[in-house]
Amino acid sequence: MSAELIELSNALAQATERAAASAVAVHSEPRGSSSGVVWRSGIIVTAEHALRRDEEIQITLPDGHVIAASLVGRDPSTDLAVLKCAEATGAVAAFGDVAALKPGNLTLVVGRTRASGPVAALGVVSLVAPERRTWTGAALAPYIRLDVALQPTAIGGAVVDAQGRIVGIATPRFARFGALAIPAPAVDRVVDTLLKKGHIPQGYLGVGLQPVRLPDALRQSLQRSEKTAAIVLEVEAESPAHKAGIVIGDILIALAGRSIARLEDVHSQLHGEAIGKPLALKFVRGGATQEVNIVVGERPRGGE
């Protein structure tokens, strides 16, 4: 093996060792585990979809001790869950500049197994976009896709840059291939909100919707290329939609200046930051186009 490869190999091992000091194994079922990161003293971040239950959660610390952790809250939109564990006071790794990542950069995903210790996967940054929304409506800025194969035990592990610093949390939840790095600034926002409120506020309009195909004549009159929109099947009493005058049978064609072709086009606008803000809603009623401002409400806990 050449000296350059030996040097690279040693550097990767050292970066793994540093990041592993903040990596824990998260086990919420009899067999198997995922990974988590001691994001702050006493606070652990892991992948939401890999956390199988809300109670009787245990973690394996870097020193091998297995202890209980309690769930602070979940955010399925970013695939993050936050746990509290007073004993998780080990060294919190340094955070890197996620904005400096570029396609082609090498990264590591570092996690921990419940029995065998640290686990690492080497990958490459395959795509970086300034901002992109996942299919759940969550905005990731930057949006970072990794060309890496994750074994289940590494899901929720730390994404580590070439300097050995943590830049995010690894999840395959939103990637058809490889994984995404949920960037550290987004993780911080989720942690702050869950610690404060215990849940992530979600906006809602109070309507039941179904996709509908637009007649060609209507589509042409609207000068619209999309063939589908969303028809209102239900309006909740005293909801934002009800207060804005929306009725059953209205066809929603645009929200906040963005065309509505699928139900996801509505959901993607109802993130927490939109709560309390008026959004321009364009719809068709009786063949005529109308527009109103609708103030986004906060979805009731447990509501649809």
C-alpha angles and dihedrals in degrees: 000000000000122000091246093056092046090051091049091047092051092047091052091049091050092049090050092050092051094048092043089064086073098037123100135181115242117206123180098157135051095261134029130018144211129217135258138184129230093235096174132000106293093002124103128189121203140161111287097212092054093054101093099189143014098231139047092034118166132188133199110223124215089260091057098252115139113216140162124266130191127222116247095182149301135247110192090179091070096023091240131136126184125214133189122220119162092201093058094092100127124126113307107218122241116265122233133214104272090189090065094064116111135182108278096032115132117240137179128215107210124190140144136245122220093241112014103047129231121013125195137189124193117219145158129238101248101178138012123186125177090237138346135167123233120227087264091062096251114142115225115195109213102019108213124188120193128206095218137123111230123201113212093256091060096052108116091024128136121278105221127197128218091274091057094251125135115249101169151325122286122233133160090198097105100029125088088202129019117349144284127242108226096215120242095243090056090048090052091052092050092047092049093049096045092047090051101039108012091231140049111253112235126197123234140182099201099240135124110223139190130185114255132189113236119229111249092241092054092045091052093047088053090047086230126155096194113090097205139052136166124273122206113241099167138020120196116226114258091004123137090260092050092049090050091054099251113157137189111282097033112133113221112215105164139016125190089351094305122116118247114222100142135026088251089066088065097041092051090063095052100077121140095263090062095061111118094012125114116240124194109244119195118195143161122241122175091348094304126108118237134176132205137168112245120194111222113236130204114262111245113248108269091011129128 
